[in-house]
């Protein structure tokens, strides 16, 4: 018996087959492009469906289709498409990276106030989320025919079962939803210019959505009637798939942007706008903070100045700790979001001398990003969510140097998983729990989330970085004052 976890990401869909013991049997994938023009970043919703079909067919190749017992989904959040009364897409999906609605975001903030928006939806007002985005799109003539506004999860649930339903984790990403009352919020929907009837039904993560309908079954090469269970936003699915399902644990998604997701027992509302939301595990909350341009900073530097391989870069950077003790990097190459929230902020090296070379700068970048993680963990702790351990996924997890550095900088154990496709694994776990193969997500995590490497804080390094971080933090404070328009004293 197998379950399928489908992860519909920003540029690629992955399908993962897992057996009843949680072992991954096969994976498949299929990509699709973004359609970008300035601040407009779109993609075809049809591509989500086509790629899912291709990924499932690839993953299920070589097994008997009748052995597939259930399906669930992990999806990108905040990408939205309009459909007419017949269910036809109107235009492209407007993705979570689209920023055309800056004017509308400012208008909504003026009307409702920053505090109401944040404490209701869990998110700081953002032009990429639906409150502002739908207010902007509804000004266009073609959207007068819109009957529903659907995000990725609803589109896929509808394709699979005929039921366009959403779960709380994806609803929260739309900034139209009250995370505490578990319903669409009247003030936010009115500000967006949408009626409740234009939004999908909300069902719990893991709830039965419906049976796989004939058209989807035939296209995917699966039996009609397989149960489909309601999925979750990809970061929440990743936390499940990574086994981050207990209070005090954190998932660090270390890709282009580094995303911190801490787990606690209450919603984490902070002055720095950490984004809280209900976790699929009953009684728990997730809290998300995004360190924008963290991984992208090192990738940019390597692309522009370092032709050597990542392995060579890691080998050389590992030798440079003491040489760069006075060299610092601030990773604001595309402005600063959390915790500074100033798009005019700029990246910087400080302490640079003629003695430094490109490998020194590479190490400084790695340290600067690790310091951002430490500052984030301090923010979580100050607001009642102390992190005991971190599970890391993404490109940076391939660097033992960076993993060890984060452990020593933060004083927190870092664990790397065997399985890299944790979003799809989390979706598969949802399906397995829905079928009763696992009693709950805790049992699923024990069976599916296997640790490959562990990195423990080194006491000597911890002392070294404690002193360096203190100096880094002082300069960071001065930079924050500068970018807030204050005179540096």
C-alpha positions in Angstrom: 0.0 0.0 0.0 1.2 3.5 -0.9 0.2 7.1 -0.3 1.1 10.0 -2.6 2.3 13.4 -1.4 2.1 16.1 -4.0 4.1 19.3 -3.5 3.0 22.1 -5.8 5.8 24.6 -5.5 6.6 27.9 -7.2 8.4 26.5 -10.2 8.1 22.7 -9.8 5.8 20.0 -8.6 7.1 16.9 -6.9 5.3 13.6 -6.2 6.4 11.2 -3.5 5.3 7.7 -3.0 5.6 6.3 0.6 4.6 2.9 1.8 2.6 2.1 5.0 5.9 2.1 7.0 6.8 5.6 5.9 9.6 4.5 3.6 9.9 6.5 0.4 9.4 4.3 -2.6 9.7 6.7 -5.5 9.6 10.3 -6.5 8.7 12.3 -9.6 8.9 15.9 -10.7 7.8 18.3 -13.4 8.6 22.0 -13.7 6.9 25.1 -15.1 7.9 28.8 -15.7 7.1 32.0 -14.1 5.7 34.8 -16.3 7.4 38.0 -15.1 7.2 41.6 -16.2 8.3 44.2 -13.6 6.3 43.8 -10.4 3.9 41.4 -12.1 4.9 37.8 -11.4 2.4 35.2 -12.7 2.1 31.6 -13.8 -0.5 29.4 -15.5 -2.7 27.6 -13.0 -3.1 24.9 -15.7 0.6 24.2 -15.3 0.0 23.1 -11.6 -2.4 20.5 -12.9 -0.3 19.3 -15.9 2.9 19.1 -13.7 1.0 17.1 -11.1 -0.1 14.6 -13.6 3.4 14.2 -15.0 5.0 14.0 -11.5 2.6 11.3 -10.4 3.0 9.2 -13.5 6.8 9.4 -13.1 6.7 8.4 -9.4 4.1 5.7 -9.9 5.9 4.1 -12.7 6.7 0.5 -11.8 4.1 -0.1 -9.2 0.5 -1.4 -9.6 -1.9 1.5 -9.5 -4.3 -0.3 -7.3 -1.7 -0.2 -4.5 -2.1 3.6 -4.1 -4.5 4.2 -1.2 -4.6 8.0 -0.6 -3.4 11.4 -1.8 -2.7 14.8 -0.1 -1.1 18.0 -1.0 1.6 20.5 0.0 1.1 23.8 -1.9 2.7 27.2 -2.3 0.6 29.8 -0.5 -0.6 33.2 -1.6 -0.8 32.5 -5.3 -4.3 33.2 -6.5 -6.4 32.7 -9.7 -9.9 33.8 -10.6 -12.5 31.3 -12.0 -15.8 32.0 -13.7 -19.1 30.3 -12.9 -18.1 27.3 -15.1 -14.8 26.9 -13.3 -12.7 28.3 -16.2 -9.6 30.2 -15.2 -9.6 34.0 -15.9 -6.1 35.0 -16.8 -3.0 33.6 -15.0 -2.5 32.9 -11.3 -0.9 36.0 -9.6 1.9 34.6 -7.4 3.0 35.3 -3.9 6.0 37.2 -5.3 3.8 39.7 -7.2 4.0 43.2 -5.8 1.8 45.2 -8.1 -0.6 46.1 -5.2 1.6 48.4 -3.2 -0.8 51.3 -3.4 -3.7 49.1 -2.4 -1.7 47.7 0.6 -1.1 51.2 1.8 -4.8 52.0 1.5 -5.9 49.0 3.5 -3.3 49.7 6.2 -4.7 53.3 6.4 -8.3 52.1 6.6 -7.9 49.2 9.1 -4.7 49.9 10.9 -1.5 47.9 11.1 -2.5 46.3 14.4 -5.9 45.0 13.3 -4.5 43.5 10.2 -1.6 41.8 11.9 -3.4 40.5 15.0 -6.3 39.2 12.9 -4.5 37.6 9.9 -1.1 36.9 11.5 0.7 38.8 8.7 2.0 42.3 8.3 0.2 44.0 5.4 1.8 42.8 2.2 1.1 43.7 -1.5 1.7 40.0 -2.4 -1.1 38.7 -0.3 -4.8 38.6 -1.2 -6.2 41.5 0.8 -4.2 44.0 -1.3 -3.9 41.9 -4.4 -7.6 41.3 -4.9 -8.4 44.9 -4.3 -6.0 45.7 -7.1 -7.2 43.0 -9.5 -10.9 43.7 -9.1 -10.3 47.0 -10.9 -9.7 45.2 -14.1 -12.6 44.7 -16.5 -12.0 41.0 -17.1 -12.4 40.1 -13.4 -16.0 41.3 -13.4 -16.8 37.7 -14.5 -15.0 36.2 -11.5 -17.1 33.8 -9.5 -14.4 32.5 -7.1 -10.9 33.4 -6.1 -8.9 30.3 -5.6 -5.3 29.6 -4.4 -3.2 26.6 -5.3 -4.7 24.1 -2.9 -8.3 24.7 -4.0 -7.4 24.5 -7.6 -5.7 21.1 -7.0 -8.5 19.8 -4.7 -11.0 20.7 -7.3 -9.1 19.0 -10.1 -8.7 15.8 -8.0 -12.2 15.7 -6.4 -14.5 18.4 -7.8 -14.4 20.2 -4.3 -12.5 23.5 -4.2 -11.7 23.7 -0.5 -8.9 25.2 1.5 -7.2 24.5 4.8 -6.4 26.9 7.7 -2.7 27.1 6.9 -3.3 28.2 3.3 -6.2 30.4 4.3 -3.9 32.3 6.6 -1.5 33.0 3.7 -4.3 35.0 2.0 -4.6 37.7 4.7 -8.4 37.5 4.6 -8.6 35.0 7.4 -8.9 35.2 11.2 -6.4 32.8 12.5 -8.0 32.5 15.9 -11.7 32.3 14.9 -10.9 30.0 11.9 -13.0 31.9 9.4 -12.8 34.6 6.7 -12.7 38.0 8.3 -15.4 40.5 7.3 -13.3 43.6 7.6 -10.4 42.2 5.6 -12.7 40.7 2.9 -14.6 44.0 2.6 -11.3 45.9 2.3 -10.2 43.5 -0.5 -13.6 44.0 -2.2 -14.7 40.4 -2.1 -17.8 38.7 -0.8 -17.7 35.6 1.4 -19.3 33.7 -1.4 -16.3 34.4 -3.6 -14.0 32.5 -1.3 -13.6 28.7 -0.8 -14.9 26.6 2.1 -12.4 26.0 4.9 -11.9 22.5 6.1 -9.3 21.2 8.6 -5.9 20.1 7.4 -6.2 16.3 6.9 -9.9 16.3 6.5 -11.4 14.1 3.8 -12.0 16.2 0.7 -13.5 13.7 -1.6 -12.7 10.7 -3.9 -10.4 10.9 -6.9 -12.7 11.7 -9.9 -12.6 9.9 -13.2 -10.9 12.5 -15.3 -8.1 13.1 -12.8 -7.7 9.3 -12.3 -7.4 8.6 -16.0 -4.8 11.4 -16.5 -2.7 10.3 -13.6 -3.0 6.6 -14.3 -4.6 5.9 -10.9 -7.8 4.1 -9.9 -10.9 6.3 -9.6 -12.2 6.7 -6.1 -9.0 7.0 -4.1 -9.6 9.2 -1.0 -8.0 12.7 -1.1 -7.2 14.5 2.2 -7.0 18.2 2.7 -3.3 19.3 2.5 -1.4 22.3 4.0 0.8 25.2 3.1 4.2 24.1 2.1 6.1 25.4 5.1 3.6 23.7 7.5 3.9 20.5 5.4 7.6 20.8 5.6 7.5 21.0 9.3 5.4 17.8 9.4 7.7 16.0 6.9 10.8 17.1 8.9 9.4 15.8 12.1 9.1 19.3 13.6 5.9 18.6 15.5 6.6 19.5 19.1 6.9 22.7 21.2 10.3 24.2 21.1 11.4 22.8 17.8 12.2 24.8 14.7 12.4 24.1 11.0 15.0 26.2 9.1 14.3 26.2 5.4 17.7 27.4 4.1 17.2 28.2 0.4 17.2 31.5 -1.4 15.4 33.1 1.5 15.9 31.4 4.9 12.6 30.8 6.6 12.4 30.1 10.4 9.3 28.2 11.6 9.2 27.8 15.3 6.6 25.6 17.1 4.8 26.8 20.2 1.5 26.5 22.2 0.2 30.0 21.5 0.2 32.5 18.6 3.4 34.5 18.5 2.5 38.2 17.9 5.6 40.4 18.1 6.8 43.9 17.4 9.0 42.4 14.6 5.9 40.9 12.9 6.7 37.2 13.2 3.8 35.5 11.4 1.8 33.1 13.7 -0.7 30.5 12.5 -2.4 27.3 13.7 -0.3 24.2 13.1 -1.8 21.0 11.7 -0.9 19.3 15.1 -3.8 20.0 17.4 -2.9 22.5 20.1 0.2 23.9 18.4 1.0 27.1 16.5 3.6 27.8 13.9 5.5 31.1 13.8 7.2 32.1 10.6 10.0 34.7 10.0 11.7 35.1 6.7 15.3 36.1 6.4 15.2 37.5 2.9 18.2 37.2 0.6 20.2 35.0 3.0 21.0 32.1 0.7 20.8 34.4 -2.3 23.6 36.5 -0.9 26.1 33.7 -1.0 24.8 32.5 -4.4 25.2 36.1 -5.8 28.8 36.3 -4.4 29.8 32.9 -5.9 28.2 33.7 -9.3 30.0 37.1 -9.5 33.3 36.6 -7.8 34.0 32.9 -7.0 34.3 30.5 -10.0 35.4 27.6 -7.7 33.0 24.9 -6.7 31.0 25.1 -3.5 33.1 22.3 -2.1 36.3 24.3 -2.7 34.7 27.4 -1.2 33.7 25.4 1.9 37.2 24.0 2.3 38.8 27.4 2.0 36.3 29.2 4.1 36.7 26.6 6.9 40.3 27.8 7.3 39.5 31.5 7.7 37.6 31.9 11.0 40.3 33.9 12.8 41.4 35.8 9.8 37.9 37.3 9.4 37.3 38.0 13.1 36.8 41.7 12.3 35.1 41.2 9.0 31.3 41.4 8.9 28.5 41.1 6.3 24.9 42.4 6.4 22.7 40.5 3.9 20.4 43.2 2.8 21.1 43.0 -0.9 17.4 43.3 -1.8 16.3 45.4 1.1 15.4 44.2 4.6 12.2 42.5 5.6 12.1 40.8 9.0 13.0 42.2 11.5 14.0 45.6 10.1 11.2 46.0 7.5 12.9 48.6 5.4 13.1 48.0 1.6 15.7 50.8 1.3 18.2 49.0 3.4 21.4 47.9 1.6 23.9 45.1 2.1 27.4 45.9 3.4 30.8 44.5 4.3 32.5 46.2 7.2 36.1 45.7 8.4 37.4 44.9 4.9 41.1 45.3 4.4 43.7 44.6 1.6 44.6 41.3 3.4 41.2 39.8 2.7 40.4 37.6 -0.4 37.2 36.2 -1.9 37.2 33.1 0.4 37.3 35.5 3.4 34.3 37.3 2.1 32.5 34.1 1.5 32.9 33.1 5.1 31.8 36.5 6.3 28.6 36.1 4.3 28.0 32.7 5.9 28.6 34.2 9.3 26.3 37.2 8.7 23.5 34.9 7.7 24.1 32.7 10.7 23.9 35.8 12.9 20.5 36.6 11.4 19.4 33.2 12.6 20.7 33.9 16.1 18.9 37.2 16.2 15.7 35.5 15.1 16.0 32.8 17.8 16.5 35.6 20.4 13.3 37.3 19.1 11.3 34.0 19.4 12.6 33.5 23.0 11.8 37.0 24.1 8.2 36.4 22.9 7.7 33.1 24.7 8.9 30.5 22.2 12.3 29.2 23.2 13.9 26.9 20.6 15.6 23.7 21.7 16.6 22.2 18.4 16.6 23.1 14.7 16.0 20.8 11.7 17.6 22.3 8.6 16.6 21.7 5.0 17.5 23.4 1.7 20.8 24.2 -0.1 22.7 25.3 3.0 22.1 21.9 4.6 24.6 20.5 2.1 27.4 22.5 3.8 28.8 20.9 6.9 30.7 24.1 7.6 27.6 26.3 7.6 25.5 23.8 9.6 28.2 23.6 12.3 28.6 27.4 12.2 24.8 27.9 12.9 25.0 25.4 15.7 27.9 27.2 17.4 26.6 30.7 16.7 23.1 30.0 18.1 24.1 27.4 20.7 21.4 25.1 19.3 21.7 21.6 17.9 21.2 21.3 14.2 19.8 18.2 12.5 19.9 17.4 8.8 17.4 14.8 7.4 18.0 11.9 5.1 14.9 12.9 3.0 15.2 16.1 1.0 11.6 16.3 -0.3 10.1 17.1 3.1 7.2 19.1 1.7 6.0 16.2 -0.3 6.8 13.9 2.6 4.6 16.0 4.9 1.8 15.7 2.4 2.2 11.9 2.2 2.1 11.9 6.0 -1.2 13.7 6.0 -2.6 11.1 3.6 -1.2 8.3 5.8 -2.8 9.7 8.9 -6.1 10.2 7.1 -6.1 6.5 6.2 -5.2 5.5 9.8 -1.8 4.1 8.9 -0.3 6.4 11.6 -2.2 7.4 14.7 -1.1 11.0 14.4 1.7 13.3 13.1 4.0 12.4 16.0 3.9 8.7 15.0 4.3 9.7 11.4 7.3 11.9 12.2 9.0 9.0 14.1 8.6 6.8 11.0 9.3 9.2 8.2 11.7 11.9 9.5 15.1 10.2 9.7 18.2 12.2 10.9 21.3 11.9 8.6 23.6 14.3 10.4 23.7 16.1 13.7 25.8 19.2 14.5 26.3 20.2 18.2 27.5 23.6 19.4 31.2 23.7 19.9 32.0 25.5 23.2 35.2 27.2 22.0 33.5 28.4 18.8 30.4 29.5 20.8 32.6 31.8 22.9 34.3 33.2 19.8 31.1 33.9 18.1 29.5 35.3 21.2 32.0 38.1 21.3 31.8 38.7 17.5 28.0 38.7 17.5 28.1 41.4 20.2 30.0 43.6 17.9 27.9 42.7 14.9 24.7 43.6 16.8 26.0 47.0 17.8 26.7 47.8 14.1 23.4 46.4 13.1 21.7 48.7 15.5 23.5 51.7 14.0 22.5 50.6 10.5 18.9 50.2 11.6 18.9 53.8 13.0 20.4 55.0 9.7 17.8 53.3 7.5 15.0 54.6 9.8 16.2 58.1 9.0 17.9 58.7 12.3 21.3 60.3 12.7 24.1 57.9 13.7 25.7 59.1 17.0 
